[in-house]
Amino acid sequence: MKRSFVIAFAILVQVLFSYSFAQRLSGLRITSEEFPIVVCIDGREISLPSHSCFVANLDRGTYYVEVYRISSIGTRLGRVYGRNVHYNGTKTIDIFINSHGFYEKPPRKKERDRHRWNWGKGMSSEQFEDFYERYQKATFNSEKEKLLDYVLSNSGLYSSQARRLVKVCTFESDKKKMIEKVYPYIIDEENFYQVVEELSFYSDREEMYEKLKNMEEEERW
């Protein structure tokens, strides 16, 4: 019943509301500038043939999202996107379909807008291991902060890397500060829930999800 309501609401949003209004909602936004598409979630088609689809009213969870290219007469020409997407209920996840069928997630934060050239530039495993070793060896917190600030000014982080930084923190208060600090620089936001789940208490995790949601609303286009 819940899934059926989500499907009906997704189609209603797609037909009745503009793209700019959808940006003020939270959910999944799939956009194709070059050819029409239909979107399926968990195997069920939830959109009409169009160049964009916004899926709102989603519960927190993992959804299997598929995108199919559509011909001028409405038949499917092939799948151009298919993967599990985790939605934590706090933000909009953008999926952009280009002419080669790949997907990208355009920057949505003011911080990324200021450093647009750096969008998507993550640290390699070797680079992160070198940084991580130096970070752990730093004696004073001020040293750690300067080192992390320098890295974030030149590169983004993956959620798995941010998770390791959070694990280094001894106290819950320090974990919270780390999570809030690195969040604007995360490349794979759909996986950031793994970082938040490092907090020990349920109440702290819920509070953090709410903070991240507020950050998204303040920094949204």
N, CA, C and O of each residue as an XYZ file, in Angstrom:
884
protein
N       0.833     -1.202      0.000
C       0.000      0.000      0.000
C       0.867      1.251      0.000
O       0.614      2.210     -0.728
N       1.913      1.210      0.852
C       2.818      2.361      0.935
C       3.515      2.585     -0.393
O       3.633      3.721     -0.854
N       3.986      1.481     -1.025
C       4.683      1.597     -2.309
C       3.747      2.161     -3.369
O       4.160      2.981     -4.189
N       2.505      1.732     -3.359
C       1.544      2.225     -4.345
C       1.318      3.719     -4.189
O       1.191      4.444     -5.175
N       1.270      4.172     -2.941
C       1.094      5.608     -2.697
C       2.296      6.393     -3.190
O       2.146      7.472     -3.764
N       3.506      5.847     -2.964
C       4.727      6.502     -3.434
C       4.712      6.639     -4.947
O       5.060      7.687     -5.491
N       4.301      5.561     -5.627
C       4.257      5.575     -7.094
C       3.266      6.627     -7.588
O       3.579      7.405     -8.489
N       2.078      6.648     -7.001
C       1.070      7.621     -7.418
C       1.535      9.044     -7.151
O       1.311      9.939     -7.966
N       2.176      9.252     -6.022
C       2.641     10.594     -5.674
C       3.764     11.039     -6.598
O       3.850     12.215     -6.951
N       4.637     10.095     -6.998
C       5.739     10.435     -7.898
C       5.214     10.925     -9.236
O       5.708     11.913     -9.780
N       4.212     10.234     -9.768
C       3.638     10.634    -11.050
C       2.932     11.981    -10.916
O       3.023     12.825    -11.808
N       2.232     12.182     -9.806
C       1.546     13.452     -9.586
C       2.528     14.611     -9.540
O       2.279     15.661    -10.133
N       3.654     14.426     -8.832
C       4.677     15.473     -8.760
C       5.241     15.757    -10.134
O       5.455     16.912    -10.501
N       5.487     14.688    -10.904
C       6.076     14.858    -12.231
C       5.151     15.648    -13.147
O       5.618     16.487    -13.918
N       3.863     15.396    -13.076
C       2.923     16.021    -14.001
C       2.545     17.433    -13.580
O       2.459     18.324    -14.424
N       2.318     17.650    -12.289
C       1.719     18.898    -11.832
C       2.690     19.964    -11.372
O       2.341     21.144    -11.373
N       3.904     19.588    -10.977
C       4.801     20.554    -10.370
C       6.032     20.793    -11.220
O       6.485     19.922    -11.963
N       6.551     21.981    -11.091
C       7.726     22.358    -11.859
C       8.981     21.856    -11.210
O       8.973     21.448    -10.048
N      10.086     21.885    -11.972
C      11.387     21.449    -11.471
C      11.833     22.313    -10.297
O      12.372     21.795     -9.319
N      11.616     23.624    -10.382
C      12.072     24.513     -9.317
C      11.346     24.229     -8.015
O      11.936     24.344     -6.941
N      10.070     23.857     -8.093
C       9.340     23.531     -6.880
C       9.837     22.218     -6.295
O       9.929     22.069     -5.076
N      10.157     21.264     -7.166
C      10.637     19.966     -6.698
C      11.930     20.092     -5.928
O      12.222     19.276     -5.054
N      12.711     21.120     -6.251
C      13.970     21.303     -5.549
C      13.762     21.594     -4.067
O      14.680     21.389     -3.273
N      12.589     22.064     -3.675
C      12.330     22.371     -2.281
C      11.844     21.146     -1.516
O      11.678     21.203     -0.298
N      11.615     20.033     -2.223
C      11.199     18.802     -1.587
C      12.412     17.920     -1.332
O      13.533     18.261     -1.708
N      12.172     16.774     -0.684
C      13.235     15.801     -0.466
C      12.837     14.498     -1.138
O      11.671     14.106     -1.106
N      13.810     13.830     -1.745
C      13.525     12.572     -2.410
C      14.583     12.253     -3.445
O      15.749     12.609     -3.278
N      14.178     11.576     -4.522
C      15.077     11.234     -5.621
C      14.683     12.050     -6.846
O      13.512     12.083     -7.224
N      15.656     12.704     -7.464
C      15.407     13.477     -8.678
C      16.258     12.893     -9.794
O      17.484     12.862     -9.694
N      15.608     12.427    -10.861
C      16.302     11.843    -12.007
C      16.080     12.764    -13.198
O      14.945     13.109    -13.526
N      17.186     13.161    -13.848
C      17.113     14.123    -14.948
C      17.890     13.621    -16.160
O      19.010     13.127    -16.032
N      17.282     13.753    -17.335
C      17.946     13.440    -18.597
C      17.703     14.600    -19.555
O      16.559     14.884    -19.908
N      18.767     15.267    -19.975
C      18.615     16.443    -20.829
C      18.498     16.101    -22.306
O      18.039     16.925    -23.097
N      18.911     14.888    -22.690
C      19.053     14.596    -24.113
C      18.032     13.616    -24.672
O      17.837     13.573    -25.887
N      17.381     12.836    -23.834
C      16.395     11.890    -24.349
C      15.383     11.575    -23.248
O      15.710     11.666    -22.064
N      14.157     11.204    -23.628
C      13.134     10.885    -22.629
C      13.437      9.575    -21.913
O      14.082      8.684    -22.466
N      12.966      9.473    -20.687
C      13.228      8.298    -19.860
C      11.968      7.925    -19.079
O      11.049      8.729    -18.926
N      11.952      6.694    -18.595
C      10.996      6.285    -17.568
C      11.806      5.720    -16.411
O      12.901      5.190    -16.603
N      11.259      5.837    -15.220
C      11.965      5.423    -14.009
C      11.201      4.295    -13.328
O       9.976      4.333    -13.217
N      11.946      3.293    -12.877
C      11.367      2.189    -12.114
C      12.032      2.127    -10.743
O      13.245      2.299    -10.623
N      11.240      1.883     -9.727
C      11.768      1.699     -8.376
C      11.302      0.345     -7.859
O      10.107      0.051     -7.817
N      12.271     -0.467     -7.468
C      11.991     -1.828     -7.000
C      11.156     -2.603     -8.010
O      10.251     -3.353     -7.645
N      11.479     -2.409     -9.295
C      10.833     -3.175    -10.350
C       9.509     -2.629    -10.845
O       8.907     -3.213    -11.746
N       9.037     -1.520    -10.281
C       7.744     -0.963    -10.692
C       7.942      0.387    -11.362
O       8.640      1.255    -10.838
N       7.323      0.557    -12.524
C       7.437      1.816    -13.258
C       6.651      2.898    -12.529
O       5.468      2.730    -12.234
N       7.331      4.024    -12.240
C       6.680      5.055    -11.426
C       6.591      6.405    -12.138
O       6.205      7.398    -11.521
N       6.938      6.459    -13.413
C       6.886      7.742    -14.113
C       6.344      7.579    -15.520
O       6.347      6.485    -16.086
N       5.886      8.675    -16.065
C       5.531      8.750    -17.472
C       6.786      9.083    -18.269
O       7.744      9.599    -17.694
N       6.816      8.805    -19.584
C       7.977      9.205    -20.390
C       8.212     10.705    -20.291
O       7.317     11.497    -20.583
N       9.394     11.091    -19.886
C       9.701     12.502    -19.670
C      11.208     12.665    -19.584
O      11.951     11.683    -19.609
N      11.656     13.910    -19.481
C      13.079     14.183    -19.309
C      13.456     14.312    -17.839
O      14.640     14.415    -17.516
N      12.480     14.309    -16.951
C      12.792     14.407    -15.525
C      11.693     13.752    -14.702
O      10.535     13.679    -15.113
N      12.089     13.285    -13.539
C      11.147     12.651    -12.629
C      11.594     12.936    -11.202
O      12.773     12.795    -10.877
N      10.656     13.337    -10.354
C      10.971     13.560     -8.943
C      10.121     12.616     -8.101
O       8.893     12.623     -8.194
N      10.777     11.811     -7.285
C      10.092     10.838     -6.434
C      10.151     11.332     -4.998
O      11.224     11.375     -4.395
N       9.014     11.701     -4.457
C       8.957     12.217     -3.086
C       8.228     11.228     -2.182
O       7.779     10.172     -2.628
N       8.121     11.588     -0.910
C       7.378     10.803      0.073
C       7.992      9.426      0.301
O       7.277      8.466      0.588
N       9.301      9.326      0.174
C       9.987      8.056      0.392
C      10.327      7.870      1.863
O      10.697      8.823      2.549
N      10.199      6.640      2.340
C      10.696      6.303      3.665
C      12.200      6.094      3.584
O      12.745      5.826      2.513
N      12.859      6.218      4.720
C      14.289      5.925      4.745
C      14.507      4.448      4.421
O      13.843      3.575      4.980
N      15.437      4.181      3.520
C      15.698      2.803      3.144
C      16.467      2.724      1.843
O      16.870      3.745      1.287
N      16.670      1.506      1.358
C      17.398      1.273      0.110
C      16.412      0.886     -0.984
O      15.571      0.007     -0.796
N      16.524      1.547     -2.122
C      15.631      1.319     -3.253
C      16.459      0.967     -4.488
O      17.524      1.537     -4.724
N      15.947      0.017     -5.267
C      16.625     -0.314     -6.521
C      16.030      0.561     -7.619
O      14.863      0.423     -7.983
N      16.860      1.464     -8.136
C      16.407      2.455     -9.116
C      16.901      2.065    -10.505
O      18.091      1.820    -10.706
N      15.981      2.010    -11.456
C      16.323      1.739    -12.851
C      15.791      2.870    -13.721
O      14.712      3.409    -13.475
N      16.569      3.218    -14.741
C      16.160      4.254    -15.688
C      16.278      3.682    -17.094
O      17.313      3.126    -17.462
N      15.216      3.820    -17.876
C      15.192      3.302    -19.244
C      15.040      4.443    -20.247
O      14.252      5.369    -20.053
N      15.810      4.347    -21.312
C      15.664      5.310    -22.407
C      14.422      4.949    -23.211
O      14.150      3.775    -23.462
N      13.668      5.981    -23.613
C      12.400      5.769    -24.300
C      12.458      6.355    -25.709
O      13.017      7.431    -25.923
N      11.877      5.639    -26.660
C      11.836      6.121    -28.041
C      10.741      7.166    -28.206
O       9.981      7.440    -27.277
N      10.672      7.738    -29.390
C       9.667      8.770    -29.669
C       8.242      8.216    -29.652
O       7.278      8.969    -29.515
N       8.117      6.893    -29.791
C       6.778      6.289    -29.768
C       6.483      5.622    -28.422
O       5.462      4.953    -28.265
N       7.386      5.810    -27.454
C       7.111      5.344    -26.099
C       7.609      3.966    -25.734
O       7.296      3.468    -24.652
N       8.388      3.325    -26.616
C       8.916      1.995    -26.302
C      10.294      2.108    -25.648
O      11.031      3.064    -25.893
N      10.630      1.135    -24.823
C      11.922      1.147    -24.144
C      13.049      0.762    -25.110
O      12.951     -0.228    -25.836
N      14.105      1.553    -25.103
C      15.257      1.278    -25.966
C      16.389      0.595    -25.207
O      17.336      0.102    -25.820
N      16.300      0.563    -23.894
C      17.351     -0.071    -23.108
C      17.549      0.633    -21.775
O      17.222      1.808    -21.610
N      18.091     -0.120    -20.835
C      18.333      0.460    -19.515
C      19.638      1.243    -19.514
O      20.657      0.753    -20.001
N      19.615      2.458    -18.970
C      20.808      3.306    -18.928
C      21.316      3.502    -17.501
O      22.379      4.088    -17.291
N      20.563      3.016    -16.533
C      20.974      3.165    -15.132
C      20.280      2.103    -14.296
O      19.089      1.844    -14.474
N      21.016      1.495    -13.393
C      20.430      0.520    -12.488
C      21.333      0.270    -11.293
O      22.427     -0.276    -11.439
N      20.880      0.666    -10.116
C      21.677      0.433     -8.910
C      20.817      0.634     -7.667
O      19.749      1.243     -7.712
N      21.320      0.101     -6.557
C      20.677      0.337     -5.272
C      21.046      1.730     -4.779
O      22.219      2.102     -4.782
N      20.063      2.486     -4.362
C      20.279      3.837     -3.847
C      19.725      3.900     -2.428
O      18.553      3.605     -2.198
N      20.573      4.285     -1.482
C      20.097      4.427     -0.106
C      19.604      5.847      0.110
O      20.307      6.817     -0.172
N      18.398      5.949      0.610
C      17.815      7.259      0.901
C      17.582      7.355      2.404
O      16.882      6.525      2.985
N      18.175      8.376      3.033
C      18.062      8.483      4.495
C      16.960      9.426      4.952
O      16.822      9.686      6.148
N      16.176      9.940      4.011
C      15.036     10.760      4.381
C      15.356     12.205      4.689
O      14.480     12.942      5.141
N      16.607     12.638      4.454
C      16.999     13.984      4.878
C      17.391     14.908      3.739
O      17.651     16.088      3.977
N      17.443     14.416      2.512
C      17.961     15.274      1.456
C      17.440     14.808      0.107
O      16.747     13.795      0.013
N      17.776     15.551     -0.932
C      17.459     15.154     -2.293
C      18.684     14.524     -2.938
O      19.771     15.100     -2.917
N      18.505     13.348     -3.506
C      19.570     12.683     -4.248
C      19.326     12.926     -5.734
O      18.255     12.610     -6.253
N      20.319     13.485     -6.413
C      20.211     13.774     -7.842
C      20.882     12.691     -8.664
O      22.017     12.302     -8.388
N      20.179     12.208     -9.671
C      20.742     11.256    -10.632
C      20.619     11.898    -12.005
O      19.515     12.181    -12.473
N      21.756     12.124    -12.646
C      21.780     12.806    -13.940
C      22.187     11.813    -15.019
O      23.226     11.163    -14.908
N      21.381     11.694    -16.051
C      21.641     10.772    -17.155
C      22.198     11.559    -18.329
O      21.560     12.498    -18.805
N      23.390     11.184    -18.802
C      23.959     11.886    -19.951
C      23.817     11.054    -21.218
O      23.200      9.989    -21.207
N      24.386     11.542    -22.298
C      24.187     10.920    -23.609
C      24.774      9.524    -23.706
O      24.374      8.747    -24.573
N      25.723      9.187    -22.825
C      26.332      7.862    -22.855
C      25.654      6.907    -21.887
O      26.051      5.749    -21.760
N      24.639      7.396    -21.213
C      23.912      6.532    -20.304
C      24.495      6.458    -18.915
O      23.979      5.725    -18.071
N      25.568      7.206    -18.651
C      26.159      7.195    -17.325
C      25.379      8.131    -16.418
O      24.508      8.869    -16.879
N      25.685      8.101    -15.156
C      24.984      8.971    -14.217
C      25.987      9.836    -13.474
O      27.128      9.435    -13.243
N      25.549     11.007    -13.111
C      26.362     11.920    -12.316
C      25.454     12.566    -11.289
O      24.235     12.586    -11.457
N      26.033     13.085    -10.242
C      25.254     13.822     -9.252
C      25.809     15.226     -9.184
O      26.868     15.425     -8.590
N      25.138     16.218     -9.770
C      25.688     17.572     -9.816
C      25.794     18.177     -8.437
O      25.045     17.789     -7.540
N      26.709     19.124     -8.240
C      26.876     19.752     -6.927
C      25.640     20.522     -6.525
O      24.979     21.152     -7.351
N      25.337     20.459     -5.222
C      24.165     21.152     -4.721
C      24.487     22.015     -3.516
O      23.598     22.691     -2.999
N      25.708     22.014     -3.060
C      26.052     22.764     -1.865
C      26.793     24.042     -2.225
O      27.488     24.100     -3.240
N      26.645     25.051     -1.402
C      27.348     26.304     -1.625
C      28.847     26.085     -1.610
O      29.581     26.694     -2.388
N      29.298     25.215     -0.723
C      30.730     24.955     -0.629
C      31.245     24.392     -1.941
O      32.311     24.785     -2.416
N      30.489     23.469     -2.530
C      30.902     22.881     -3.790
C      30.764     23.883     -4.924
O      31.537     23.861     -5.882
N      29.790     24.749     -4.811
C      29.615     25.767     -5.834
C      30.821     26.697     -5.872
O      31.206     27.168     -6.942
N      31.427     26.967     -4.699
C      32.611     27.824     -4.653
C      33.829     27.102     -5.220
O      34.758     27.735     -5.719
N      33.817     25.775     -5.140
C      34.956     24.993     -5.627
C      34.473     23.993     -6.679
O      34.789     22.805     -6.618
N      33.709     24.493     -7.633
C      33.097     23.613     -8.626
C      34.128     22.786     -9.390
O      33.837     21.664     -9.804
N      35.318     23.324     -9.578
C      36.363     22.591    -10.293
C      36.755     21.332     -9.545
O      37.278     20.391    -10.143
N      36.506     21.302     -8.233
C      36.959     20.193     -7.403
C      35.881     19.134     -7.226
O      36.114     18.118     -6.572
N      34.691     19.363     -7.810
C      33.599     18.420     -7.608
C      33.949     17.050     -8.170
O      34.368     16.923     -9.320
N      33.769     16.026     -7.338
C      34.012     14.666     -7.769
C      35.451     14.234     -7.657
O      35.761     13.082     -7.957
N      36.351     15.116     -7.233
C      37.761     14.766     -7.115
C      38.012     14.179     -5.736
O      38.172     14.916     -4.763
N      38.048     12.867     -5.651
C      38.259     12.201     -4.375
C      39.692     11.745     -4.206
O      40.468     11.701     -5.160
N      40.028     11.406     -2.968
C      41.368     10.899     -2.677
C      41.446      9.426     -3.062
O      40.527      8.655     -2.785
N      42.534      9.044     -3.695
C      42.747      7.635     -4.001
C      43.033      6.895     -2.700
O      43.287      7.518     -1.669
N      42.993      5.571     -2.750
C      43.269      4.776     -1.550
C      44.657      5.059     -1.007
O      44.850      5.166      0.204
N      45.630      5.181     -1.914
C      47.009      5.442     -1.490
C      47.137      6.819     -0.846
O      47.798      6.973      0.180
N      46.506      7.807     -1.451
C      46.557      9.163     -0.904
C      45.906      9.221      0.476
O      46.426      9.853      1.395
N      44.768      8.556      0.604
C      44.084      8.597      1.891
C      44.882      7.872      2.966
O      44.958      8.343      4.101
N      45.477      6.736      2.625
C      46.256      5.995      3.616
C      47.428      6.825      4.114
O      47.751      6.788      5.301
N      48.066      7.572      3.225
C      49.174      8.441      3.628
C      48.667      9.532      4.575
O      49.265      9.795      5.619
N      47.551     10.162      4.190
C      46.961     11.199      5.044
C      46.522     10.621      6.382
O      46.765     11.220      7.430
N      45.880      9.468      6.351
C      45.337      8.849      7.563
C      46.447      8.520      8.552
O      46.288      8.703      9.759
N      47.561      8.038      8.041
C      48.702      7.721      8.905
C      49.244      8.985      9.565
O      49.530      8.995     10.762
N      49.380     10.041      8.783
C      49.868     11.316      9.332
C      48.861     11.892     10.334
O      49.241     12.462     11.357
N      47.595     11.735     10.025
C      46.551     12.266     10.907
C      46.599     11.575     12.269
O      46.487     12.233     13.303
N      46.762     10.274     12.272
C      46.812      9.531     13.523
C      48.067      9.846     14.335
O      48.045      9.822     15.565
N      49.147     10.138     13.639
C      50.407     10.412     14.326
C      50.470     11.826     14.891
O      51.288     12.106     15.767
N      49.619     12.713     14.402
C      49.628     14.096     14.893
C      49.359     14.113     16.396
O      48.421     13.476     16.877
N      50.189     14.846     17.125
C      50.106     14.850     18.589
C      48.974     15.713     19.114
O      48.248     15.305     20.020
N      48.820     16.894     18.554
C      47.834     17.847     19.059
C      46.623     17.932     18.128
O      46.725     17.717     16.920
N      45.486     18.250     18.723
C      44.260     18.399     17.932
C      44.386     19.502     16.894
O      43.822     19.407     15.804
N      45.129     20.547     17.237
C      45.325     21.651     16.295
C      46.058     21.169     15.045
O      45.773     21.621     13.936
N      47.009     20.243     15.234
C      47.726     19.670     14.084
C      46.772     18.863     13.215
O      46.790     18.964     11.988
N      45.942     18.063     13.867
C      44.981     17.237     13.132
C      44.023     18.118     12.324
O      43.730     17.831     11.163
N      43.545     19.185     12.949
C      42.594     20.071     12.285
C      43.208     20.759     11.071
O      42.569     20.866     10.024
N      44.443     21.222     11.212
C      45.110     21.883     10.091
C      45.328     20.912      8.938
O      45.146     21.263      7.772
N      45.720     19.687      9.278
C      45.952     18.677      8.250
C      44.654     18.344      7.524
O      44.628     18.253      6.297
N      43.577     18.162      8.285
C      42.284     17.846      7.678
C      41.762     19.014      6.847
O      41.224     18.814      5.758
N      41.921     20.223      7.358
C      41.475     21.409      6.615
C      42.193     21.523      5.276
O      41.587     21.878      4.265
N      43.481     21.220      5.276
C      44.253     21.305      4.030
C      43.748     20.266      3.027
O      43.583     20.562      1.844
N      43.508     19.054      3.511
C      43.025     17.991      2.631
C      41.662     18.360      2.042
O      41.435     18.186      0.845
N      40.764     18.866      2.875
C      39.417     19.202      2.408
C      39.398     20.388      1.455
O      38.465     20.541      0.667
N      40.416     21.220      1.524
C      40.487     22.359      0.606
C      40.938     21.934     -0.785
O      40.826     22.700     -1.742
N      41.446     20.713     -0.894
C      41.970     20.243     -2.175
C      41.314     18.973     -2.691
O      41.573     18.560     -3.821
N      40.479     18.355     -1.888
C      39.913     17.077     -2.297
C      38.621     16.795     -1.551
O      38.386     17.322     -0.464
N      37.790     15.959     -2.147
C      36.608     15.466     -1.463
C      36.931     14.158     -0.761
O      38.029     13.619     -0.904
N      35.975     13.654     -0.006
C      36.142     12.384      0.696
C      34.998     11.444      0.336
O      33.881     11.879      0.055
N      35.294     10.169      0.352
C      34.253      9.161      0.225
C      33.745      8.811      1.617
O      34.460      8.989      2.604
N      32.527      8.321      1.700
C      31.934      8.013      2.998
C      32.761      6.999      3.778
O      32.889      7.109      4.997
N      33.316      6.026      3.092
C      34.139      5.021      3.774
C      35.366      5.654      4.416
O      35.809      5.220      5.479
N      35.915      6.680      3.768
C      37.068      7.384      4.327
C      36.652      8.234      5.523
O      37.338      8.263      6.545
N      35.528      8.920      5.385
C      35.022      9.737      6.490
C      34.693      8.864      7.696
O      34.885      9.269      8.842
N      34.204      7.680      7.426
C      33.857      6.759      8.513
C      35.083      6.401      9.342
O      34.993      6.296     10.565
N      36.205      6.217      8.702
C      37.438      5.902      9.426
C      37.887      7.075     10.286
O      38.412      6.882     11.383
N      37.681      8.285      9.790
C      38.040      9.465     10.580
C      37.155      9.582     11.819
O      37.621      9.967     12.892
N      35.896      9.253     11.663
C      34.980      9.302     12.805
C      35.367      8.253     13.846
O      35.268      8.498     15.048
N      35.805      7.093     13.383
C      36.190      6.026     14.306
C      37.404      6.400     15.145
O      37.590      5.871     16.241
N      38.225      7.304     14.638
C      39.396      7.752     15.392
C      38.969      8.561     16.618
O      39.676      8.586     17.625
N      37.829      9.211     16.531
C      37.359     10.072     17.625
C      36.976      9.232     18.840
O      36.303      8.208     18.716
N      37.408      9.673     19.997
C      37.150      8.933     21.235
C      35.775      9.230     21.810
O      35.065      8.318     22.232
N      35.401     10.491     21.829
C      34.153     10.906     22.466
C      33.055     11.148     21.432
O      33.325     11.497     20.283
N      31.821     10.955     21.866
C      30.681     11.165     20.984
C      30.624     12.597     20.470
O      30.278     12.829     19.311
N      30.957     13.548     21.317
C      30.930     14.957     20.908
C      31.919     15.216     19.778
O      31.637     15.994     18.867
N      33.082     14.561     19.840
C      34.079     14.712     18.778
C      33.612     14.041     17.489
O      33.875     14.540     16.394
N      32.922     12.915     17.619
C      32.382     12.236     16.443
C      31.376     13.134     15.723
O      31.371     13.226     14.496
N      30.529     13.790     16.508
C      29.523     14.683     15.921
C      30.180     15.835     15.167
O      29.771     16.183     14.059
N      31.200     16.417     15.783
C      31.901     17.527     15.142
C      32.547     17.079     13.832
O      32.514     17.799     12.834
N      33.133     15.886     13.850
C      33.779     15.365     12.645
C      32.753     15.136     11.539
O      32.991     15.489     10.384
N      31.619     14.549     11.891
C      30.573     14.277     10.903
C      30.092     15.565     10.246
O      29.960     15.627      9.023
N      29.833     16.581     11.044
C      29.368     17.862     10.511
C      30.444     18.550      9.674
O      30.138     19.253      8.712
N      31.689     18.343     10.045
C      32.792     19.004      9.331
C      32.988     18.422      7.934
O      33.165     19.163      6.967
N      32.958     17.086      7.830
C      33.285     16.449      6.552
C      32.081     16.337      5.620
O      32.256     16.150      4.416
N      30.874     16.447      6.147
C      29.684     16.222      5.328
C      29.634     17.064      4.052
O      29.291     16.528      2.999
N      29.964     18.367      4.098
C      29.900     19.166      2.860
C      30.878     18.718      1.780
O      30.762     19.150      0.633
N      31.837     17.863      2.121
C      32.874     17.461      1.165
C      32.715     16.010      0.712
O      33.585     15.473      0.026
N      31.620     15.383      1.091
C      31.411     13.980      0.755
C      30.967     13.838     -0.698
O      30.076     14.553     -1.157
N      31.586     12.925     -1.402
C      31.273     12.698     -2.812
C      30.054     11.785     -2.956
O      29.132     12.089     -3.712
N      30.055     10.677     -2.235
C      28.958      9.709     -2.329
C      27.996      9.894     -1.157
O      27.990      9.093     -0.222
N      27.190     10.941     -1.209
C      26.284     11.263     -0.104
C      25.297     10.140      0.183
O      24.836      9.995      1.315
N      24.966      9.337     -0.842
C      24.003      8.264     -0.631
C      24.513      7.217      0.358
O      23.729      6.438      0.899
N      25.836      7.199      0.595
C      26.420      6.242      1.538
C      26.772      6.864      2.880
O      27.327      6.191      3.749
N      26.456      8.140      3.057
C      26.904      8.831      4.268
C      26.189      8.340      5.521
O      26.660      8.568      6.634
N      25.056      7.668      5.346
C      24.371      7.107      6.512
C      25.284      6.162      7.291
O      25.134      6.015      8.504
N      26.235      5.515      6.595
C      27.171      4.614      7.264
C      28.037      5.370      8.269
O      28.425      4.825      9.303
N      28.332      6.627      7.955
C      29.136      7.460      8.853
C      28.315      7.851     10.076
O      28.790      7.767     11.209
N      27.085      8.277      9.837
C      26.213      8.686     10.944
C      25.959      7.520     11.895
O      25.849      7.711     13.106
N      25.868      6.313     11.342
C      25.587      5.146     12.171
C      26.741      4.784     13.099
O      26.599      3.887     13.929
N      27.881      5.462     12.976
C      28.990      5.258     13.909
C      28.693      5.876     15.277
O      29.353      5.542     16.261
N      27.721      6.762     15.346
C      27.321      7.311     16.642
C      26.683      6.204     17.471
O      25.922      5.389     16.949
N      26.990      6.176     18.739
C      26.609      5.048     19.593
C      25.135      5.012     19.957
O      24.563      3.934     20.120
N      24.519      6.171     20.085
C      23.154      6.221     20.601
C      22.147      6.611     19.522
O      22.410      7.456     18.666
N      21.006      5.975     19.597
C      19.945      6.222     18.621
C      19.544      7.692     18.602
O      19.366      8.273     17.532
N      19.401      8.292     19.773
C      18.991      9.696     19.859
C      19.999     10.617     19.185
O      19.620     11.598     18.546
N      21.290     10.299     19.327
C      22.334     11.098     18.685
C      22.274     10.955     17.171
O      22.477     11.925     16.440
N      21.994      9.741     16.704
C      21.903      9.517     15.255
C      20.718     10.278     14.664
O      20.839     10.903     13.611
N      19.582     10.223     15.341
C      18.403     10.941     14.859
C      18.636     12.449     14.857
O      18.214     13.154     13.940
N      19.311     12.928     15.892
C      19.632     14.354     15.969
C      20.556     14.764     14.824
O      20.402     15.839     14.244
N      21.512     13.900     14.508
C      22.453     14.205     13.433
C      21.751     14.213     12.080
O      21.999     15.099     11.263
N      20.879     13.242     11.835
C      20.131     13.227     10.578
C      19.330     14.520     10.411
O      19.230     15.055      9.307
N      18.766     15.015     11.504
C      17.992     16.248     11.454
C      18.900     17.438     11.148
O      18.521     18.328     10.387
N      20.092     17.456     11.736
C      21.046     18.533     11.469
C      21.472     18.536     10.009
O      21.555     19.590      9.378
N      21.739     17.356      9.480
C      22.155     17.256      8.078
C      21.024     17.696      7.153
O      21.262     18.326      6.123
N      19.804     17.360      7.528
C      18.654     17.791      6.733
C      18.554     19.307      6.718
O      18.288     19.905      5.675
N      18.766     19.925      7.862
C      18.723     21.387      7.944
C      19.845     22.018      7.132
O      19.649     23.054      6.498
N      21.022     21.396      7.149
C      22.141     21.892      6.351
C      21.784     21.860      4.878
O      22.089     22.798      4.143
N      21.137     20.781      4.440
C      20.737     20.658      3.043
C      19.740     21.744      2.663
O      19.844     22.343      1.593
N      18.786     21.993      3.531
C      17.761     22.994      3.232
C      18.348     24.394      3.155
O      17.909     25.209      2.343
N      19.341     24.678      3.997
C      19.976     25.991      3.992
C      20.851     26.191      2.764
O      20.980     27.309      2.265
N      21.461     25.098      2.269
C      22.434     25.218      1.193
C      21.879     24.816     -0.158
O      22.592     24.835     -1.161
N      20.613     24.455     -0.185
C      19.994     24.008     -1.439
C      19.914     25.164     -2.420
O      19.810     26.323     -2.019
N      19.963     24.848     -3.695
C      19.891     25.875     -4.731
C      18.635     26.716     -4.555
O      18.396     27.638     -5.335
